Amino acid sequence: MGPGRGRACGRFSVAASIATALALALALALAGCTGSTNPSGSTHPGGSAPSGSATPVVAATRWWQDPHASAGSTIDPAHPTAAAAGLHRDRSSYCGILASTLKTGQDVLAGMTATDPALRTSIRAWVAELSAVAPSPVAGPWQTLGAAILAMAGSGGSLETTALPDGLTPAAVSAAAAAIATDSRTACNLNLAAPS
């Protein structure tokens, strides 16, 4: 069994630091998640809830903007990371994605949980697109933190039950989050610990 595999973050002596790192990262990812309605007024990407469905399906949308996708655009749930393929390392786009995520604020979280399929799709797209434009100094840290965010979102958003992927340790995730926070302060003039 590799380091971190099958172990919940809450069981480590550095639980507070990993919890802070993951909470900060997931809060950034969750901050902009909202359901959207399509032109027909339905919350289902195809125009209406599937036949026989009691609950409407919420379309996954971007709360951020990057060079290939605008804020509010729908994300294909079958290929949430597809847009990242056309992106390249770009400090301006990177800072813009972080700034737009912070700008959304916390109030849009009402009723959303990481168990929501649309939210998980948005998180996957956000991590992929942000990682694709991340400049060299934070490209590695985003690979690490991104994997932890995806693991947390896949587990329903619970810090206590998130098992880190093989090869990731709480110390590595904490160091990645710290490097990203420092870079965002100095290069993007953004404080990730204090969403605006």
N, C-alpha and C positions, 0 to 999 in steps of 0.2 A: 504494500500500500504506500503510495507516494505521500510526501509531506502535505498536510492539510486535507487529504482525501478522507471524507467521511467524518471529519471532526467539525463540530459546530463552532462558530466564531466565539460564542459566549463562554466556551470552556478554556480559553487560553488566558494566560496571565496578562496579556496585552489586550484583553477584551475591550477595555474602555477606548483604547486608541483605534482599534479596528472598527469598533462600533461607530466611533466618531467619523472615521474615514468613509465607511460605507454609508452612514446616514447622510453625510454631506453629499456624497456622490449621488445617492438615490434621490435625495431631496432636490438636487439640481435636475435630475432626469424627470422626477415626478412633478416638478413645479409647473411645467407648462402643459401637462396632459389635460385635455378636455375632450369631451365628445364633440363631434361636429355633425351638422346636418348637411345633407347634400341638397342639390337644387329641388328635389321633390319634397323636401321638408322632413324626410325620414332620417333616422340615425343609422340606417343600414347602408353600406356602401353601394348596394345595388338598387336602392330606391325604396325598399320596404323590407320588413322582417321576413325571413324565410317562411314559407307556408307551414302552418301548424306551430310556429314558434310563438310562445307566450311573451317573450321579452325581445325588445328590439336589439339589434346588434349595432354597437357603436363603431364607427369607422376610426381607424387609427390615423391620426393627423400629426403633422409637424408643428411644434410651437417655436421652432427655430427656422432660420433661413440660411441657406448656403448657396454657392454659385449655381447649383443645378436644381434647387427646389425652394419654393417659397413657403413662408409660414402659412399654416392652414392647409397645405396640400395634403392629399390623402396618400397613405403609405400602403403599398401592396402587401397584404398579410402573408402571401405565399413567398414573397421576395423582399423582406424588409431592409436588407442590406444592399440591395441592387444599386441604389443611387450613389453609394460610397465608391463604387468602382470608377466613376468618372471624376472623382475629386483628387486633388493633390495637396501636398503640404503647403499651407498658406496661412501665415500669421494673422492677416486681416480677417479671413474667413473664420479661423479658429476663435479669435477674440469676439467676433460677431456672434457666433453660435453661443458662446458662454454668456455674453451680455444679454442676448435675447432670452436665454433660459432664465437668467436672474431677473430680468425685467418682468417676466410673467407673474412673479410673486407666488405666495403660498395659497392664496384664496381659491385658486382654481382646482384645488385638490378635493373639494367637497364631493363625497361619494365615490371617489376613485381609489382602487386598491391595486396592488401589484398582481392580484389574481385575475384582473380584468384582461382578457386577451388583447384588446385594442391597446391598452397601456403597455403590455409586454412587447407588442409589435413596435410601438413608438419608442420604447426604451432601446430595443435592438437597433432600430434605425439611427437613433440619436448617438448611441455609442459608436456604431460603425462610421457614421459621417463625421463625427467629432474626431475619432481616431484617424480618419483618412486625411483631415486637414491639419491635424496637430503638428506643429513645427518640431524639428529634430530634438530640441531639449526635452520635450514632454511626450514624444512619440512612444518611447518605451514605457514610461509611467502610465500612459493611457491604455496600452495593451494590458498591463497588470490590473489597473483599476477597472477598466472596462470588463474584463473577465469576472472580477468580483461583483460588479454591478449586475451583470447578466445572471450570475449564479443567485444573487439575492432576489432579483426580480422573478426568476424561475422558481424560487422556493416560496413565493407568496409574499416576499418583502420582509420576512422575519429575520432579524439579525441573529436571534438565538438558534435558529434551525438552518442557517445557511452553511452548507459545506463548501469549502473553497475547492476550486478545480485542482487537479494534480499539478504539482510544482509551485503552487502559490502558498505563501505563508502569511499569517496576519502581519508580521513585520514588513514583508515586501509590499503588501497592500497599503499599510500605513505610510511607508516611505514614499510610495507612488503618489498617494493623496497629498502628502506634504510637498513634494516636488511640484505637483500641479498647482497647488494653492500658492506657493511662492512665485512660480512663473506667472500665474495670472495676475498677481499683485504687481509684479515688476514690469512685465511686458504688455499686459492688457489693461492695467489700472483697474482691476476688478478684485473685490474681496469676496471670495467664494464662501467664506464663513458667515457673511452677513448679506443675504439676498435683499435687494432693494425693492 
